Amino acid sequence: MKILARLVLGLVIFDAAVTAPTLESINYDSENYDSTLEDLDNLYNYESMPIDQTENEIATVMPSGNRELRTPALQPEEAQEEEEEEESTPRLIDGSSPQEPEFTGVLGPHTNEDFPTCLLCTCISTTVYCDDHELDAIPPLPKNTAYFYSRFNRIKKINKNDFASLNDLRRIDLTSNLISEIDEDSFRKLPQLRELVLRDNKIRQLPELPTTLTFIDISSNRLGRKGIKQEAFKDMYDLHHLYLTDNNLDHIPLPLPENLRALHLQNNNILEMHEDTFCNVKNLTYIRKALEDIRLDGNPINLSKTPQAYMCLPRLPVGSLV
């Protein structure tokens, strides 16, 4: 019996060995390995593929619209645990969870058309660019806006609330709009405003401006005799550049800040200038070193009539001497 059992076991092992598949060794051809990778890259090179073939390739990736994705049903114990977890999560009055992330306002406040400002304009860090967007009003700006550009639009009025509470705002540039009206408190309460550019508009009167300004450009507007308040620039101790070119001014707005470097008044209607416009007639040793750039060309004024007015200046004003 033992000999017979051993014969049967030997036949079974021999039969299994005969029927088993033969193993072939895997051969990695190192010479053709790189070329194989290039062929793989070419397989997904859609730039050299015809348009129809590209569309077919993309379509094969999309799931069929007739197939339904089924999720496995929750076991009773899992469903009970999920309900308990939802009940343990605190909810606000409106049903929302305080832990849920809020994405409202990521693109800035919404405009009147319920459109995020930073989707309509371009927001980069603390700078907002709204140039050439056919805007007829200043859009709501993010609270951290420091530099605002809205040039070449159709804005007609600046309201007192347009820049309200923007305590970090340092520069406003509204060049080439249709602005003809500015509310009195539009700029005065901006504590960090340094540069104001309103050139090429239809402004007839300036509101009160903050004393923090260092650069003002209101050229190519319609400022006349009453367009600038008396002593409007007196307390702007850091004002360096004042550009009022191409307006209807008939006088130089006085007094001018001591640190002013450039004063451009060309192409206005200035008829006269006094000896104390720039200098101190009571102190003949006074020298105004900062003011090196004065432009009065294009005005009906003869600078040769008031030679004492330039004695304290490092350079003579540019203008007519006849």
C-alpha positions, 0 to 999 in steps of 0.5 A, spaced: 500 500 500 505 504 501 508 503 494 502 504 491 500 511 494 507 513 493 506 512 485 500 515 485 503 522 489 509 521 484 504 521 478 500 527 480 506 531 481 509 530 475 502 532 471 502 538 475 510 540 473 508 538 465 502 542 465 505 549 468 507 555 464 514 556 462 517 562 465 521 567 460 526 572 463 524 579 462 530 583 458 531 590 458 534 593 452 538 599 455 540 601 448 533 602 446 530 604 453 530 612 451 527 611 444 522 607 448 520 613 452 520 618 446 515 614 443 511 614 449 511 622 449 509 622 442 503 618 444 500 624 448 503 630 443 496 633 441 500 639 438 502 635 432 495 631 432 490 633 427 484 636 430 479 630 429 484 625 432 485 630 438 477 631 440 476 623 439 482 622 444 479 627 449 472 624 448 475 617 450 476 619 457 470 622 458 465 618 462 459 615 458 452 620 460 448 614 460 452 610 466 450 612 473 455 612 478 452 608 484 455 609 491 455 603 496 449 604 501 451 605 508 450 600 513 445 602 519 451 603 524 455 607 519 449 612 518 448 612 525 455 615 527 454 620 521 448 622 524 451 623 531 457 627 528 452 632 524 449 633 531 455 634 535 457 639 530 455 646 532 451 650 527 449 658 526 442 661 526 442 660 519 444 653 519 451 654 517 457 651 520 462 656 523 468 651 521 466 651 514 471 656 510 468 662 507 469 664 500 465 670 499 469 676 498 475 672 495 475 676 489 473 683 492 466 686 493 461 685 488 459 691 483 452 694 482 451 688 477 453 683 482 460 682 479 466 681 483 471 687 483 477 683 482 473 678 476 471 685 473 478 688 474 485 685 475 487 685 483 495 684 484 496 684 491 494 691 494 493 694 487 487 694 483 487 695 475 480 697 472 483 701 466 479 701 459 473 697 462 468 702 460 466 703 467 461 709 469 462 709 476 468 707 481 467 699 483 467 697 490 474 696 492 477 691 497 479 694 504 486 693 503 487 697 496 493 701 496 494 703 489 487 704 484 488 705 477 481 706 473 484 710 467 480 711 460 473 709 462 467 713 463 466 715 470 463 722 471 462 723 478 466 721 484 462 720 490 464 721 498 463 713 499 467 711 493 473 711 497 470 711 504 474 706 509 480 705 505 485 707 510 491 704 506 490 707 499 496 711 497 495 712 490 489 714 485 489 714 478 483 716 474 486 719 468 482 720 462 475 719 464 469 724 464 469 726 471 466 733 472 463 733 479 467 730 486 463 730 492 467 734 498 469 729 502 471 724 497 479 724 498 480 728 505 479 723 510 484 718 506 490 718 511 495 715 507 493 718 500 500 720 497 499 721 490 492 723 486 492 723 478 486 726 475 488 729 469 484 729 462 477 730 465 472 735 466 473 738 473 471 745 474 472 745 482 477 741 487 474 739 493 478 739 500 485 735 499 488 731 504 495 734 507 499 727 506 499 728 498 506 728 495 504 728 488 498 732 484 496 732 477 490 735 475 492 737 468 487 738 462 481 739 466 477 746 466 479 749 473 478 756 473 478 762 478 474 759 483 476 752 481 482 751 487 480 753 494 484 759 498 491 756 501 489 749 498 496 747 498 499 751 504 499 745 509 502 740 504 509 740 507 511 733 503 508 736 496 513 735 491 510 735 484 504 740 482 501 739 475 496 744 473 497 744 466 492 746 461 486 749 465 483 756 465 487 758 472 488 766 472 493 766 478 498 762 481 495 758 487 498 761 493 502 759 498 506 754 495 509 748 500 516 750 502 518 743 499 515 743 492 520 741 487 516 742 480 510 747 479 507 746 472 502 751 470 503 752 462 497 753 458 493 757 463 490 764 463 495 767 468 496 774 467 501 777 473 505 775 478 507 778 485 514 779 487 513 774 493 510 769 489 516 765 490 521 769 494 520 772 501 521 780 500 523 781 507 529 776 507 533 778 501 538 772 504 532 767 503 534 761 498 528 756 495 533 751 493 527 745 492 523 749 487 527 748 480 522 746 475 517 752 474 513 752 467 509 758 465 510 758 458 503 758 454 500 764 459 499 771 457 504 773 462 511 777 461 516 774 466 521 780 465 516 785 469 517 782 475 525 780 476 525 780 483 520 774 484 526 770 481 531 772 486 531 766 491 530 761 485 536 756 483 533 756 476 529 761 472 521 759 470 520 757 463 515 762 460 515 768 455 519 774 457 516 779 452 
